[in-house]
Amino acid sequence: MSNALYDKTSPISILTHARRLLGKSLHALYPSATPLNTGKGGLGQCVEVYHFGYDINGVSEADFSEAGVELKCTPLKTIKDGSMVSKERLVLNIINYLEEYGKSFETSSFTHKNALLLLMFYLHIAGVDNLDLIFKIIRLWRIPEEDLKIFMDDWNVIHNKIVRGLAHELSEGDTLYLAACIKGSKGGANKKPQKIGGVLADQRAYSIKSAYLNHIIVDSLSHPEMFDGVTMTAKQRRIIEQKKAELGSIVKSVRDYKQGETFEQLVERRFRPYIGMSVSEIAKKLKATISTSHKAISYSVCRAILGVKERGIAEFEKAGLQLKTIRLEQSGNLKESMSFQTIKYKEIVNEDEWDESDWYNTIAARRFLFIVFRKKKGGSADDSVLERVFFWSMPHKDIEAAEAFWRDTRDKVRSGDYAHFIKSTEHSICHVRPKAKNAADTTDTPQGGKAKKLCYWLNRDYVLEIVKEHLQK
């Protein structure tokens, strides 16, 4: 195909040509096309060759270097309510630890290659040939000004580990929007050298987290020219617009930051004056209504202290940040383990890779904000004292143990054994058990029967050690 159908120096011309595929598959425009690669990058390579007419290359420049545009095809999936969300993180360029060592954010390979992305979202359908998958959203995207600071903070977190010779300890949970994900299989030929330290590290790539991609998707659905074939009822459109309207930002301007301060440091600074105050005292001081229910209290306190009047906090939603309430006894002990989602038996059996599993995305790839309260003797929830607020992600040393726990859980589901999952006494970090209200509930199994609904949990002692470590800081 000739490049005469578009101007390779013009982002708008490239976008216009890309949108010839909107609502269509590659086979619809190129019936004689044949697969070039059956792997994850196969569809993107086919778009490059058949639609844009250029040879695949592995150079460090953007795909359309003269226009400064990088092409990325990324999958959507349909969820229960019929809406479409990102299926996975968006993997960008591989990180060369040796070359990235001396870079700044402005001169980094991430900025150089991904300053302007041509995003082509397609609907993933298992078993369907890449060439028959339909493109649903096509748009140009660059980091919005309001999100640039957090992207820079995230890049600096990654870069700081690289320059300290700790690339082998990188984790997707280190950051909020931009992550360093494993690229290729662990170990062997995929281990890469670092500038200092001598320890080989897993090959990783810059990536945009799935939660942030969902923010891009929601924004795209407000622009009719960007999507086609996305089934959306009037009710779903109202929900999308309502959700956008219900998000408020913590940071209203870059002037909100102190010199050299990160987003997380800003949040912790905003909380500092309220440490040691009871919930009722905080509510009175801020003239705010704060819910004291276990589920709502953290978000309610966050919104009040951070000055967000809307129902949702934009930066937290974009990051997929999970707030967790920890209620210490007056003595400082913790009664409960920390619960997470129900295990989806029919899905976990199809999870082959750890870094694509539900538990990995829940516990290892995610950033948390822990809100710690301490009960007063005989006091009500209103009298609980705000003890500590801190961001957390699972340390690298614990992720392998979490992976072994997931493999054991998956393998038992595959074998139909629903009676011998790991207990809290058998693992230092995680266990499986029901939540109280779900003890009698059952759900479908891949074997065609029913089994009790069970959940992932972090052990009480493990959570308490995390809290104690931060209380001592």
Beta strands, then each sheet from edge to edge (+ up, - down):
strand 1: 70-78
strand 2: 84-86
strand 3: 90-94
strand 4: 117-123
strand 5: 135-141
strand 6: 178-182
strand 7: 191-192
strand 8: 201-202
strand 9: 204-208
strand 10: 247-248
strand 11: 312-313
strand 12: 322-328
strand 13: 338-342
strand 14: 368-374
strand 15: 385-392
strand 16: 430-433
strand 17: 442-444
strand 18: 450-452
strand 19: 455-458
sheet 1: 2+ 1- 4- 5+
sheet 2: 3+ 9- 6+
sheet 3: 7+ 8-
sheet 4: 10+ 11+
sheet 5: 12+ 14+ 15-
sheet 6: 13+ 19- 16+
sheet 7: 17+ 18-
end
